[in-house]
Amino acid sequence: MAVLGIDDPSFHDQLGERTKDVSLRRRSRLDMLFLGIQDRGKLKRLHTDRAFIDSGGAIWVVWPKGQRELMENDVRDEALDAGLVDVKVVSFSGTHSALKLVIPLANRVAPGGRR
């Protein structure tokens, strides 16, 4: 698991209570990536970050609530363009929302390289 762009020590502490496998750097073969995004232009990184999650992994995109410059549909549209689909939206905190993105089942590679 990795956390990028989320500067919230209490969130980092909560994750650390659940698992010791938390990185603050991008790395390959992640089961989960929490990605803090502050503006629409940064959503392009989903195209690259998709390659860092396992076939059955997920990216949680976390963004500030109440901004017209970055809204849920912006995240969803860029995710689709990056080959990801949304499966859950949550209120991450009092100030942030989050959308869980995964690789569609039809595009997942099974162990051994089979689809």
N, C-alpha and C positions, 0 to 999 in steps of 0.2 A: 504494500500500500504506500502511496505517496501523497503528499499535500504540497501543492504549489500555489503561491499567490494568496494564501489565506493567513493573514497575520493576526491570529487569534490564539494567544497562549492557552486559554481555557479549553478550546477545541483540541489543540495538540495534546493537552494533558488528558482529556477524556479519551482520545484515541489510544494514548499510551497506557491507560488503565485496562484497555481491552486487548491490546496486542503490542508486542515489542517490535513488530515488523513494520515500523513507520519511518519513511524517509522524507526528508524535506528537499530532495532532488529527484529529478525525473530519472527513471530507470526502466529497463525492459521487463516484460512478463509480469506486469502488475495485475492483481485481481481487482484493485480499485484505485482510482486516481481522483482526488478532490482538487478541483481547479478553480481558483478564485479569478473572476473576470470583472474588470471595472468599466470597460467600454466595449462597444460593438466591434471595433477594429481588432481587438485581441481574440475574438472568437475564431479567427482564421487558424489559430494554433491547434484547433480540434483536428484538422487534417493531419498534422504531425503527431499529436498526442494519441490519436487512435491507434497508431502502430505500437505504442508502449503498453497497451493492455492485452491481457490474454483474450483468446477468442470468446470466452464466457465472462470476461471482466466487465467493468463499468467505469464510466467517467461521471462524476457528480460535478456539474458546473454550478458554481455559487456566485450570485451577483447581488448588488444592493437593490433593495425594494424601492419602488416609487420613483424610478428614473425613466423619463421618456426616451433617453438616449440608449437605453438597454432594457429590453423587455423579454418576457418569456418567449414570445414568438420569434424574436431575433435569435435567441439561443437555439430554438427548435429548427428554424430554417437553416442555420449554419450547420447544425448537426446532420440534417438530412443531406446537405451538400457534401459533408465529410464521410457519408456512409454509415451514419449512426441514427438510431431511433430513440425517442424518449419513451420511458416506461413509468415514470413517476415524477411528480412535482411535489415539493414540500416547502414548508416555512422553515428554513434552516435555523433562523434566529429571529429576534424581534426586528432586525434590520436587513436581513438577507433571505433570499429565496434560493432554491436549488432544484435542478432538473437532472434526473438520472438518465444517462445515455448508454446504450448498449449496441453491439453489432447485431444486425438482424439475424435471426436463426438461419435463414437461407444462405447467409454469407459467412457463417462460422466454420472454421476449420477444426475438425475433430483431431484428437491425438493420432499421429501417424500420417497427417496431411490430407485426410479425407474430408469432404464436405458433407 
